[in-house]
């Protein structure tokens, strides 16, 4: 039997099925339009805190450039990156793009985040109030976290020590604390130490973390010390749920106050400008001075100690040899120590002294002028002259007679010997002839080697950078260059000349740098040559000269030293240098 379907029954059923499928398909493909949304997690913060501004939109959830520039006038704006996500609920799919901005205030005040248009919709303006951090209990509740900066003296002279203290105070637990490096132009900065302790402010118990620095101004005028930024992290008890396992800390930032220090120009003085609280010179000897003979080597160690100056600010102590003795400086040592009054610089020079003649030898007094910060007067630290009694050295006196002269060897005196046979006499004569030939050849070879050695000792006027500044002198070069630059800045021709020659002897230890023109030849710079001629003229006329000349000298020497440093790093000295 064949059963046929009734059209009137099939058509309504098919229509309903098609309609349901069409509605479902349209719902699955639909994306619900999302209205742009801007949220600010806090409307009131302190200077130590930050607020988060989140922008969410369908296409591009980001702040327009003009709005971002407006915010950056009053806040440090950090973007946490852009995120995109798509979600579907009941056949409705939604795509969103969002960006979170961290706003860290630059100053207290009430700020308006202007309205703007996003995805065709207008976003309303918002206000954010930034409260100042209160560190004074008399002015209300003290902030839970704050930082402060202080200096021990707001008026100093050039290169005088300034003690700078940064304190981070917190009444809450911290999980991290980081002080950004201090960047203060035209200063020499050294950290002295760190400590922590508790104190009570405004009825609150604070943990205080303290870092102390010693800074030494290198230029006269007003020294601007900018605020120091401190980053801290503390537990965020307001976050709950799954996310708190991964982001349980709140990052905050605090800034200290700024400070200014007036740096005055030093009064007229000789040599280096050395402002210190105390200064001393001490010496010691490697052996007894009472038993000194010609040719003996004795080492004199001179220690310069200054409270309120770093070791690199202290000049090297030098001793020049004379006809009666030779001097050989050893590598100096430098050390900075810290105490409650700041930096104690210690510079030690060791000089070997070798007497060349017997009799009385007088070593001149050593003087070092410095500025006493307590009395505000120039003083002189001094080691008095030393008189040495040098005895003759018998070993040195008979040494030349130890080896007989060559003519005596070639013409021996006859001695009484038993008669020899003719053959024995012939053998002796042949042996003597061979011995004389060998001696003559040895003498010629010795003469050749002597000529070659003398030739190798010669040096050109301008020594190459590869040959300059051996390692023994290299450690002294930075301090010597700093001393020269300070003298150039002070504009005192005599001090510039002294420091220039001291630096040149370290820069080119094998050259003869006894005058400014010697240094000019070694520098091989026309600008330096002109500046050094101007220095000689200023010294002759007793005038201060032109500052641009002193700056040229400092720049030329600094460039020469930098070139030597690069060459010493990039290329090792050859084992057998070619001096031909």
C-alpha positions in Angstrom: 0.0 0.0 0.0 1.3 3.4 -0.9 0.7 6.2 1.5 0.9 9.7 0.1 1.6 12.8 2.2 -0.9 15.6 2.5 0.4 18.9 1.3 -1.7 20.9 3.7 0.0 19.1 6.7 3.6 19.5 5.4 3.7 23.1 4.5 2.9 24.7 8.0 5.5 22.4 9.7 8.2 23.3 7.2 7.5 26.9 7.5 7.8 26.8 11.3 11.1 24.9 11.2 12.6 27.3 8.7 11.5 30.3 10.8 13.1 28.9 13.9 16.3 28.1 12.1 16.4 31.6 10.6 15.9 33.3 14.0 18.6 31.1 15.7 21.1 31.9 12.9 20.5 35.6 13.1 20.9 35.5 16.9 24.2 33.6 16.6 25.7 36.0 14.1 24.6 39.2 16.0 27.0 41.3 17.9 25.6 43.6 20.5 26.9 47.2 20.2 28.8 48.3 23.4 28.5 51.8 24.7 31.9 53.4 25.4 32.7 53.5 29.1 35.3 55.3 31.1 35.9 54.4 34.8 38.1 56.0 37.5 38.7 53.7 40.4 39.2 56.5 42.9 38.2 60.1 43.0 40.5 61.2 45.8 44.1 60.2 46.4 47.2 61.5 48.2 50.5 62.4 46.6 51.8 58.9 47.6 49.1 57.1 45.7 47.9 56.5 42.2 44.6 56.2 40.4 43.6 53.9 37.5 41.6 55.3 34.6 40.1 52.5 32.4 38.8 53.2 28.9 36.6 50.5 27.3 35.0 50.6 23.9 34.0 48.4 21.0 36.7 49.4 18.5 39.6 51.2 20.1 39.5 51.6 23.9 42.2 54.2 24.3 42.4 57.8 25.2 42.5 60.3 22.4 46.0 62.0 22.0 44.8 65.4 23.0 43.2 64.1 26.2 46.4 62.1 27.0 48.6 65.2 26.5 46.3 67.1 28.9 46.6 64.5 31.6 50.4 64.4 31.2 50.6 68.0 32.4 49.6 67.0 35.9 50.3 63.3 36.1 52.9 60.8 35.1 50.8 58.5 32.9 51.7 54.9 32.5 49.7 52.6 30.2 49.3 49.0 31.4 48.7 47.8 27.8 45.6 47.2 25.8 43.4 44.1 26.1 40.7 42.7 23.8 38.1 40.1 24.6 34.9 38.6 23.0 32.1 37.0 25.0 28.8 35.3 23.9 25.7 34.9 26.0 22.4 33.6 24.8 23.6 33.7 21.2 24.7 37.4 21.7 28.4 38.1 21.1 30.2 41.1 22.4 33.8 42.4 21.5 35.5 44.9 23.7 38.8 46.7 23.7 40.1 48.3 26.9 43.2 50.2 28.2 44.1 50.9 31.8 46.2 54.1 32.6 47.9 54.6 35.9 47.9 58.2 37.0 50.6 59.3 39.4 50.2 62.9 40.5 52.9 65.5 40.2 51.5 68.0 42.6 48.5 68.4 45.0 45.3 69.9 43.5 41.9 69.2 42.0 42.2 68.1 38.4 39.6 67.6 35.7 39.8 64.8 33.2 38.1 66.4 30.2 35.2 64.8 28.4 35.8 63.4 24.9 34.1 61.5 22.1 34.7 57.8 21.7 32.9 55.5 19.2 30.5 58.3 18.4 29.5 58.7 22.0 30.3 61.5 24.4 32.2 60.6 27.6 31.6 62.9 30.6 34.4 64.8 32.3 35.6 63.5 35.7 37.4 65.1 38.6 40.3 63.7 40.7 41.4 65.3 43.9 45.0 65.0 45.0 45.8 65.7 48.6 49.2 66.8 49.9 51.2 64.5 52.1 51.1 65.8 55.7 54.3 65.3 57.6 53.5 67.8 60.3 51.3 66.5 63.2 50.3 70.1 64.1 48.5 70.4 60.7 46.3 67.3 61.0 46.6 63.6 60.6 50.0 62.5 59.3 50.0 60.5 56.0 50.7 56.8 56.3 53.5 56.8 53.8 55.8 59.8 53.1 59.4 60.6 52.2 61.5 63.6 53.1 64.9 65.0 52.0 67.2 67.3 54.1 70.7 68.8 53.9 73.0 69.7 56.8 74.1 73.0 55.2 72.4 75.3 52.7 75.4 77.5 52.0 78.8 75.9 51.3 82.0 76.7 49.4 83.1 74.9 46.2 83.8 71.2 46.8 82.7 71.3 50.4 80.9 68.2 51.7 77.1 68.4 52.0 75.4 65.7 54.0 72.1 64.7 52.3 69.6 62.5 54.0 66.6 60.7 52.5 64.0 59.3 54.9 61.1 57.0 54.0 58.5 56.9 56.7 55.7 54.3 56.8 52.9 53.5 59.3 51.8 50.4 57.3 53.6 47.2 56.4 55.6 47.3 53.1 56.5 44.4 50.9 59.0 46.4 48.8 60.9 49.7 48.9 63.1 51.1 46.2 64.8 54.5 46.1 65.5 55.8 42.6 69.2 56.7 42.0 70.0 60.3 42.7 70.9 62.4 39.7 72.3 65.8 40.8 74.4 67.6 38.1 77.8 69.1 38.8 78.3 67.1 42.0 80.4 64.2 43.2 78.0 61.9 45.1 78.8 59.0 47.5 76.5 56.9 49.6 77.6 56.9 53.3 75.2 54.3 54.8 71.7 53.1 55.5 69.8 52.5 58.7 66.2 52.0 60.0 64.5 52.8 63.2 61.1 53.5 64.7 59.6 56.9 65.8 56.2 58.4 66.7 54.7 61.1 64.6 51.2 62.5 65.3 50.4 59.7 67.6 51.3 57.1 64.9 54.2 54.6 65.1 56.4 54.9 62.0 59.1 52.7 60.6 61.7 55.0 59.1 64.2 53.9 56.5 67.1 56.4 56.2 69.8 56.7 53.5 72.7 59.2 53.9 74.8 60.6 51.1 77.8 62.9 50.9 77.8 65.2 47.9 80.6 67.6 46.8 79.5 70.5 44.5 81.8 70.9 41.6 80.5 74.3 40.3 79.7 77.6 42.0 76.2 79.0 42.0 72.9 77.6 43.1 72.8 73.9 43.4 69.3 72.4 42.7 68.6 69.1 44.4 65.5 67.7 42.7 62.9 65.5 44.6 63.9 61.9 45.1 61.3 59.3 43.9 60.6 56.3 46.1 58.6 53.3 44.9 56.9 51.1 47.6 54.5 48.2 47.6 52.1 47.2 50.4 49.4 44.6 50.8 46.1 45.5 49.2 43.5 44.3 51.6 40.6 45.6 49.4 41.0 43.0 46.7 39.1 39.8 47.2 38.7 36.6 45.3 40.7 34.7 42.7 42.6 37.8 41.4 44.0 38.7 44.8 46.2 35.6 44.6 48.1 37.2 41.7 47.9 40.9 42.4 47.9 41.3 46.2 50.2 44.3 46.4 49.4 47.9 45.8 52.2 49.8 44.0 52.6 53.4 45.3 55.1 56.1 44.7 56.2 59.0 47.0 58.5 61.9 46.3 60.6 63.9 48.7 60.7 67.6 48.8 63.4 69.5 46.8 66.3 71.5 48.2 68.7 74.3 47.1 72.2 74.9 48.2 74.2 78.1 47.6 77.8 77.2 46.5 80.2 80.2 46.9 83.4 80.8 45.1 86.6 80.1 47.1 88.8 82.9 48.3 92.3 83.4 46.7 94.6 80.5 47.5 97.6 78.5 46.2 97.4 75.0 44.7 94.4 72.8 45.2 91.2 74.0 46.8 90.7 71.6 49.7 87.8 72.5 52.1 87.8 70.1 55.1 87.0 69.9 58.7 90.4 68.4 59.5 93.5 67.7 57.5 96.7 65.9 58.4 100.0 64.6 56.8 101.9 61.7 58.3 104.9 59.8 57.1 106.7 56.5 58.0 109.9 54.8 56.8 110.5 51.3 55.7 113.8 51.0 57.7 116.1 52.8 60.2 117.4 56.1 58.9 120.6 55.8 61.0 122.1 53.0 58.9 121.6 54.4 55.4 124.4 53.8 52.8 125.0 54.9 49.2 122.9 52.7 46.9 120.4 51.6 49.6 116.7 51.9 48.9 114.4 53.2 51.6 110.7 53.8 51.2 108.9 56.8 52.6 105.1 56.4 53.0 103.1 59.6 53.2 99.4 59.5 54.2 97.0 62.4 53.7 93.8 62.2 55.8 90.9 64.6 55.4 87.6 64.7 57.2 85.0 66.1 54.7 86.8 65.2 51.5 86.8 62.0 49.5 90.1 60.3 48.6 89.8 61.2 45.0 89.7 64.9 45.8 93.1 64.7 47.6 96.2 65.5 45.5 99.1 63.1 45.1 102.3 63.9 47.1 105.3 64.0 44.9 109.1 64.2 45.5 111.6 65.2 42.9 115.1 63.6 42.9 118.3 65.6 43.0 122.0 65.0 42.3 122.3 63.4 45.8 119.4 61.0 45.5 116.9 59.4 43.1 113.2 59.0 43.8 110.9 56.2 42.4 107.1 56.7 43.2 105.1 53.5 43.8 101.4 53.0 43.0 99.3 55.1 45.5 96.3 53.8 47.3 93.0 55.6 48.1 90.3 54.8 50.6 87.1 56.4 51.8 85.8 55.7 55.3 82.5 56.8 56.8 81.5 58.1 60.2 78.7 60.2 61.6 80.4 63.4 60.3 80.6 62.1 56.7 83.4 61.0 54.5 87.0 60.6 55.6 89.3 60.5 52.6 92.7 58.7 52.9 95.3 58.9 50.2 98.7 57.1 50.6 101.8 57.7 48.5 104.9 55.5 48.7 108.2 56.8 47.3 111.4 54.9 47.2 114.5 57.0 47.8 118.0 55.9 46.7 121.0 58.0 47.8 123.7 58.4 45.2 126.3 60.2 47.2 127.5 60.0 50.7 127.2 62.8 53.2 124.3 64.8 54.4 121.1 64.7 52.3 118.2 67.0 53.1 114.7 66.2 51.9 112.6 69.4 51.6 109.5 70.0 53.7 106.1 68.9 52.2 103.3 71.4 52.5 99.6 71.1 51.7 97.4 74.1 51.9 93.7 73.6 52.9 90.6 75.5 53.9 89.6 75.0 57.6 85.8 74.9 57.6 85.6 75.5 61.3 87.8 78.6 61.4 87.0 79.7 57.8 90.8 80.3 57.3 93.5 78.9 55.1 95.9 76.5 56.9 98.9 74.4 55.9 99.5 70.8 56.8 103.2 70.2 56.8 105.8 67.5 57.1 109.1 69.2 58.1 112.3 68.8 56.2 114.2 65.5 56.9 118.0 65.3 57.0 119.6 62.0 56.2 123.2 61.0 56.9 124.3 58.7 54.1 127.4 56.5 54.8 129.8 55.3 52.1 129.1 51.9 50.8 132.3 49.7 50.8 130.7 47.2 48.5 129.8 49.8 46.0 133.4 51.2 46.2 135.3 47.9 45.5 132.7 46.7 43.0 134.5 48.2 39.9 137.8 46.4 40.9 136.1 43.0 41.1 136.5 42.4 37.3 140.0 43.1 35.8 140.1 45.3 32.8 140.2 43.9 29.3 143.8 45.1 28.5 145.0 43.2 31.6 143.4 40.1 30.3 144.8 40.5 26.9 148.3 41.2 28.2 148.9 39.0 31.2 152.0 39.5 33.3 154.6 36.8 33.1 154.9 34.5 36.1 157.6 32.1 37.1 156.8 28.8 35.5 158.8 25.6 34.8 160.3 25.3 31.4 157.9 24.0 28.7 158.6 21.9 25.7 158.3 23.3 22.2 155.1 21.5 21.5 153.6 22.7 24.8 154.5 26.3 24.0 152.9 26.0 20.6 149.7 24.6 22.1 149.6 27.5 24.6 150.1 30.0 21.9 147.3 28.5 19.8 145.0 28.4 22.8 145.8 32.0 23.6 145.1 33.1 20.1 141.7 31.4 20.1 140.9 32.9 23.4 141.8 36.4 22.2 139.7 36.0 19.0 136.7 34.9 21.1 137.2 37.8 23.5 137.3 40.2 20.6 134.1 38.8 19.1 132.4 39.1 22.5 133.5 42.7 22.8 132.1 43.5 19.3 128.8 41.9 20.1 128.6 43.7 23.4 129.2 47.0 21.6 126.5 46.2 19.0 124.0 45.4 21.7 124.9 48.6 23.6 124.2 50.6 20.4 120.9 48.9 19.9 119.9 49.4 23.6 120.8 53.1 23.4 118.7 53.4 20.3 115.7 51.7 21.9 115.9 54.1 24.8 115.3 57.1 22.5 111.7 58.3 22.3 110.0 60.7 19.9 108.7 64.0 21.3 105.1 62.9 21.0 104.6 59.5 22.5 101.9 57.2 21.0 98.8 56.4 23.0 99.7 52.7 23.0 102.9 53.5 24.9 101.4 56.1 27.3 100.1 55.6 30.8 101.3 52.2 32.1 99.1 50.5 34.7 101.1 51.8 37.7 100.2 55.3 36.8 96.8 54.7 35.4 95.1 54.6 38.8 96.4 58.1 39.6 95.2 59.6 36.4 91.5 60.2 37.3 92.4 62.1 40.5 95.0 64.1 38.8 92.7 65.0 35.9 89.9 66.1 38.4 92.5 68.3 40.2 93.5 69.9 36.9 89.8 70.5 35.9 89.1 72.1 39.3 92.1 74.4 38.9 90.9 75.3 35.4 87.5 76.1 36.7 88.9 78.3 39.5 91.0 80.1 36.8 94.3 80.3 38.7 97.2 80.1 36.3 99.8 79.0 38.8 97.6 76.2 40.1 96.7 75.2 36.5 100.4 74.9 35.6 101.2 72.8 38.7 98.3 70.4 38.1 98.9 70.2 34.4 102.5 69.1 34.9 101.5 66.6 37.6 98.9 65.1 35.3 101.3 65.0 32.3 103.9 63.1 34.2 101.3 60.4 35.0 99.9 60.5 31.4 103.3 60.1 29.8 105.6 58.7 32.4 108.5 58.1 30.0 108.4 61.6 28.4 110.1 64.8 29.5 107.2 67.0 30.5 108.9 69.8 32.5 107.2 72.8 30.9 103.8 73.8 29.4 105.3 73.6 25.9 106.4 70.0 26.6 102.8 69.2 27.3 101.7 71.1 24.2 103.9 68.9 22.0 102.6 65.7 23.7 98.9 66.8 23.3 99.5 67.4 19.5 96.6 69.9 19.4 96.8 73.4 17.9 94.0 74.6 20.2 95.8 73.2 23.2 99.0 74.8 22.0 97.4 78.3 21.8 95.8 77.8 25.2 99.1 76.8 26.8 100.8 79.8 25.3 98.1 82.0 26.9 98.8 80.2 30.2 102.5 81.1 30.0 101.7 84.7 29.1 99.3 85.0 32.1 102.0 83.6 34.4 104.6 86.0 33.1 102.3 89.0 33.3 100.7 88.0 36.6 97.2 88.3 35.2 94.2 85.9 35.6 93.9 85.2 31.8 90.8 84.1 29.8 88.5 81.4 31.1 88.1 79.9 27.6 91.8 79.1 27.5 91.6 77.2 30.8 88.5 75.3 29.5 90.4 74.3 26.4 93.3 73.0 28.5 90.9 70.9 30.6 89.0 69.5 27.5 92.2 68.7 25.6 93.7 66.7 28.6 90.4 64.9 29.2 90.2 63.9 25.5 93.8 62.7 25.6 93.1 60.6 28.7 89.9 59.2 27.2 91.8 58.2 24.1 94.5 56.4 26.2 91.8 54.5 28.1 90.2 53.3 24.9 93.5 52.2 23.4 94.5 50.4 26.6 91.2 48.4 26.5 91.2 47.6 22.8 94.8 46.7 22.3 97.4 45.1 24.5 100.9 46.5 24.3 103.2 44.5 22.0 105.7 42.1 23.7 108.6 43.4 21.7 107.8 47.0 20.7 109.3 48.4 17.6 111.4 51.4 18.6 113.3 51.8 15.3 
